[in-house]
Amino acid sequence: MRVAVRVVGVVQGVGFRPFVHQLAVRLGLSGFVGNDVRGVFAEVEGTPSGIERFVGALEAEAPPLAVVDAVRVREIPVAGGAGFRIVGSPEGGGPDTLISADSATCDDCLRELADPADRRFRYPFVNCTNCGPRFTIVRGVPYDRPLTTMAAFAMCAECEQEYEDPADRRFHAQPVCCPACGPTLRFEPGDGEPIPAAADALREGAIVAVKGLGGYHLAAGARHEEAARRLRRRKHREDKPFAVMVADLAQARELAEVDTAAEEALTSRRRPIVLLPKKAGLADAVAPGNRRIGLMLPYTPLHHLLLERTGPIVLTSANISDEPIVYRDEDLGRLAGIADAFLVHDRPIHVRTDDSVVRIVGKKPQLQRRSRGYAPEPVTLKHPARKHLLGCGAELKNTFCLAKGRHAFVSHHIGDLENYETLKAFTEGIEHFKHLFAVDPVLIAHDLHPEYLSTKYALDQEVELLGVQHHHAHIAACLADNGEDGPVLGVAFDGTGFGPDGTVWGGEFLLADLTSYERLTHLRPVAMPGGVMAIRQPWRMAASYVDELGRPAREDIVKLKRSGLNSPLTSSAGRLFDAAAALLGVRDTITYEGQAAIELEQLADPAERSAYRARIDDVVHGEDLIAALLDDAGPREKRAARFHNGVADAIAATCDRFRDHSTTVALSGGVFQNVLLLDRTVEVLEEAGFTVLTHRRVPTNDGGISFGQVAVASRTTR
């Protein structure tokens, strides 16, 4: 019996051909395997049982970095012949293969790193087919060394021998190198051993710029109070918590509560930052006033070698606040006045990629930023896109998404599209993805907000356009994330979204599927006195809500609100949380997005189960929750919890009113990054008999908007 096999997915540059070769030899099969522009192809001949075992193992035993989307098999005539070989790649055809995300250093490479007898002993760029840089070094396709930033490093004879040996785990590992032929490390200023010098500087309180996989980080001793404070001052980052890298799980457990789900996330090949309940042991300036800390484990050999000498270190994106991460050596001047020293190497980074961030929700990781370790691996669409599509995303936490067929290529984290540098990263990223994945969009989906830079980019393109309302995109993203079509009751709670009625939406109850939506109801709109200033200064929203209740509030704000000047109406759930935070004395002004709501969640007592009540008629009266909070003389922690529980109960009660439309509820929007609110909402909805959909593969915040736009476009255009 002989079969032709086609394997599609992330199957190039991940050791798939040598894996197939070894599998066929082990099972006594003959034939061949190769790569082409569509993935991996093979012809296999042998007994029916042997071939059945072979096909089953292609997915079940695939290499660590492989992601198998499909295995297609068809029987062909027997050809005879003995042996199994790896064949060359045929020429021709457009690229249709996938690129692996960057992956943390594997155990085999770590053993070599620690072995004095190994030729890669303590070499900070050790890698193999199962780990190391991928996406961040790729300049083009096919994924071959000349089209990566390793092109300038000619392999030595020993590395080349490994590269050409199908039995070696470095067979066709494009970044393969060693001290004799690979990148080199240096520390500036000074001419000593780079890693010991950097470690000494960190212990002495210096801020060191460290070149990583997707860009430079700013490092400081996480137990060094003055160093952490100095980093905040220089970076203009007043309050937002820093992430901390720890050497191992034991060190992580000293600094945070690490359960099984958190351990799995921390040690995964993707190595995200994991937000965890904080213990003592770090400088106060690392996460001021925050009960959580973002921890990550080393994901490059350089990190491992550095961390074994330093203890925990702050590792934050090397940039001035609101600018993209620095990733090119020629841009290090942007860090002048921030970094005291530099730990750099000469392997170029082609694509800047920030660290990913997850939080554990219901014993599973919920992505809050999908970037390094995840991008550019595609998210599968249930319904294939019949056209090449581009979703431009929103303004904050921007990502873009290109789609063809069943593959939605959600980009790495771009950031807030509020300046030229970030817009440049956005446009350059789109062009790179178009080239890598052979996507030439004929339809571009965009937000309805006319002033978003992502919208303006879309309007400048000479292709078909599709405007997708912001909150419909949120719910569509949640539907597509779960492989559902709808219709569902969609609860989209966030800070800001352009409403077709000219108001600022953000507390929405929709009846939605992937093609359309109906606004069923929403939080009762209130004014935002001062417009954008009401976002930066939550006390303004507190005054607005208090005035709605007919109670005394700050006179100048009341006058501004009632005049209607620069006081747009909003149904935003984010602004409701801001008002509650200000009234509880949590936060009057913010220095980063969502700060007031984040600190309100941390204040809340999770053991408190009672809840405030909100009236529901043609709208949901969020001001009732504010009134109850003001009238409650209990401890602040209890009041914060009762407010959260009241929001969850109001969501459930509102959904119950529309149960005839659907008994499935999709929860999306940045407000549902609040785990206390999300847990309570899911709990009361499920108790009421609803099926609840939440996000797993893309963020619930605006980082998932581009995916939602593509999901809508894929069903709207046939």
Secondary structure, 3 states (H helix, E strand, C coil): CEEEEEEEEECCCCCHHHHHHHHHHHCCCEEEEEEECCEEEEEEECCHHHHHHHHHHHHHCCCCCCEEEEEEEEEECCCCCCCEEECCCCCCCCCCCCCCCCECCCHHHHHHHHCCCCCCCCCCCCCECCEECCHHHECCCCCCHHHECCCCCCCCHHHHHHHHCCCCCCCCCCCCCCCCCCCCEEEECCCCCHHHHHHHHHHCCCCEEEECCCCEEEEEECCCHHHHHHHHHHHCCCCCCCEEECCCHHHHHHHECCCHHHHHHHHCCCCCEEEEEECCCCCHHHCCCCCEEEEECCCCHHHHHHHHHHCCEEEEECCCCCCCCCCCHHHHHHHCCCCCEEEEECCCCCCCCCCCEEEEECCEEEEEECCCCCCCCCEEEEEEEEEEEEECCCCCCECCEEEEEEEEEECCCCECCCCHHHHHHHHHHHHHHHHHHCCCCCEEEEECCCCCHHHHHHHCCCCEEEEECHHHHHHHHHHHHCCCCCCEEEEEEEEEEECCCCCEEEEEEEEECCCCEEEEEEECCEECCCCCHHHHCHHHHHHHHHHHCCCCCCHHHHHHHHHCCCCCEECCHHHHHHHHHHHCCCCCCCCCCCHHHHHHHHHCCCCCCCCCCCCECCCECHHHHHHHHHHCCCCHHHHHHHHHHHHHHHHHHHHHHCCCCCCEEEEECHHHHCHHHHHHHHHHHHHCCCEEECCCCCCCCHHHHHHHHHHHHHHHCC
